[in-house]
Amino acid sequence: AATIADNVGDNVGDCAGMAADLFESYAVTLVAALILGSHALGEKGLVFPLIVPAIGALTAVLGVYLCRPRAGENGLTTINRAFYISAAVSAVICVVASFVFLPTDGWGGLADAPTLSPAVVASASVLIGIVLAAIILALTGYYTGTDHRPVKDVGATSLTGAATVILSGLSVGFESAVYTTLVIGTAVFGAFLVAGGSLSVALFAVALAGCGLLTTVGVIVAMDTFGPVSDNA
């Protein structure tokens, strides 16, 4: 009975609940990009944010198929390699799509148009989002992996009692949140700078960075689901 309950809880909470939450974030970010893109760039700005997640969906399938462990390889190494390859493929295809689909000669009469072309702004913003996803993955792996200092330090404090374990665990959690916040803030500021001082384009660029981040969401869900699956197995 306990094993069945554990399976149900993992599938409902970790797998289905996590995927539903990410889908909600996906939809909200995409709708924001559609609204801001139509204001900054008209019809093409309305359509392009739909192209970026579509590319992400295809590369997520590619990432899952690339997840083939090598002999003697740690499972997490295999999963990370699939993520980084799919993210790199997404980045290349998104840049090509931006230069093919978006204009490279101007913003069509936008009052505060930046000097960079729409194709350059869009591709740079999406790349910022994809790089952000990769950095967050690396930070998460560092603070939760058993081979790195934070987890080893928490494990060492267990030798001196429960109180020190709780204190060290909370400290590591707070520390990881600081670096994650700095990375996200840097990405948002970078997308803002790409717009060259144009407020409407800056908002669109930040939204596109969010779309770039979410191109990896399919692989991320597959990676996170590996935890409950291996736990139940």
N, C-alpha and C positions, 0 to 999 in steps of 0.2 A: 504493500500500500504506500509506503514512504517513497519507494522508487517511482511509482506511477505519479504520485503527487509532485515529485521533483521534475519529472518529464513535462507534466502539464504546466507547471509554473514557468519553466524555462521557455517552452514553446509560446505560451501566451505573453509572458512578460518580456523576455529577452528577444525573441524572434519576431513575433507578430506586433508586439507593442512598440519595439524599437523601429521596425519598418514603417509602421503607421505614423509615428512621430516624425521620422525623416521625410516621409511622403508629404506631410503637412508643411514642413519647412521648404521642401522642394516647390510645392505649389505656391506658397506665399512669395518666395524669392522670384519665381518665374513671373507671377502676375505683376510684381513691382517692376521687374525689368521690362515687361511689355508696355506698361503705362509710361514709364520714363523714356523708353526707347522711342515710342511713338511721338512723344513731345520733342525729343532732341533730333530725331532723324526721319520722322514720318513713317511711311509704310515699311520701309526696309528696317527701321529701328524696331518696328512692331514684330517683324518676322524673325529677325536674327536671333533674339533670345530663345526662340523655339528650336533653332538649329543646334545650338550649343548643347542642350540636354539630350537631344536626339543622338548626337555624336557620342555623348557620354554613355547612353544606353547601349549603343553598339560596342563600344570599347569595354564596357563592363562584361559583356558576354565574352569578348576576347580574353579579358583578364581571368575569367573563371576557367576557360579552356587552357589557359597558359599555366594554371596552377597544378603542375605535375612535379611531385617531389623527386629529387635525385637520391641515389643510394647513399644512406648515412646522413642525410640532410635533415636539419631541424625543421619541423613543420612551419614554424613562424617565418623562417627564412624563405621558404617556398611561397608563402602567402604574401610576404612583403615584395618579393620579386614580381609576382603577378600584378600587384598594385602599381609599382613603379613603372612597369612596362606599359600597362594600360593607360596610366596617367601621361606618359611621354607620347604615346600614340594619339591620345586625345588632344594634347597640346599642339602637335604638328597639324592634325586635321582641322582643328579650330582656327589656327592661323591661316591655313590655306582657304578655308571657308570664308573667313572675314575679308580676305583680299579678293576673292571671287565674287562674293555677294554684295559687299558694301562699297560705296564710292571711295575713290582715292584722291579726289580733287576738290572736296569742299563739303560743307554742311547744308547746302541748299538754302541760304538766306537766313540762317540762325543768327540772332542779334549778337550774341556773345560767343561766336564760334571760336574754338581754339585753333592754333596754328597746325597741329597734327591732323591728319585726315581721319575720317571715321574708321577706315580699315585698320589704321595703326592703333588708334585709341581702343577699339574693340579687341583686337588681338592681344594688346598689352594687358588689358584688364582681365581677360580670360586667363592669360598665362599667370597673372598674379594670383588668381583664385586657385589654379591647379597647383602652383608652387606652395601656396598656403596649406592646401590639403596634405601635401607631402611632408611639410615641416611639422604639422600637427601630428601626423602619423609617427614621425621620428620621435617627437617629444613624448607621445603616449607610450611608445615602445621603451623609451629610456626610463620613464618613471614607473612602469609596470612590469618590465622584464626582469626575470630572476637573475640575469647575468650582469646587471648594472648596479651601481652604488646605492640608489635610493632603497630598493627592495632588500638588498643585503644589509643595509643599516637598520631597517625596521626589523629584519630577522635577528640581528645581533642584539637588539634591545630586549628581545623576548627572554634572554638569559637573566635579566634583572627584574622581571615581573610584568604583570599585566598593565600597570599604570604607564610604564615607559614605552610599551608597545603602542598604547593608545596615543600618547603624546607624540611619538615619532611618526606614527601613521598620519595623524592630523597635520603635522608639520610638513611632511612630504606632499600631502594633498594640496595644502595652501601654496607651497612653493611651485608646484606644477601649474597651478592656476595662474600665477603671476606671469610665467613665461608664455603661456598660451595667450593670455590677454595682450601682452606686448606684441606678439607675432600678429594677432588679428588686427590690432590697432595700426601696426606698420603696414599691413596689407591694405587696409581701408585708406590710409593716408597716401600710400603709393598710387592707388587707383584715382584718388582725388588729384594728385599732382599730374597724372597723365592727361587730365582734362584741360590743363593749362589755364586755370582760373575761371572757366565757364561753369557756372553753378549747375545748369540743366544737364550739361554733358558729364559733369563730375558725379551727379547722382546716378546717371545712366551707367557710368564706368564702375561705380561701386556695386550696382546691381549686377552688372556683367561679371564682376569678380566673384560675386556670390554664385552666379550660374556656373562659372568655371570651377569653383569649389564643389558644386553639386554634380559635376560630370563624373566624379569618382564615387558617387553615393552607392551605385550598384555594387561595386567591388567592396566598398566599406561594409555594406549590409552582409555580404557573403562572408567577409572576414570575421565580423562580430558573431555571426551565427555559428562559426566554427567552435566558439567557446562552449555554448550549451550542447552542441552535438558531441564534442569530445568528452565533455563532462558526463553526459548521459551514457555514452558508450563505455 
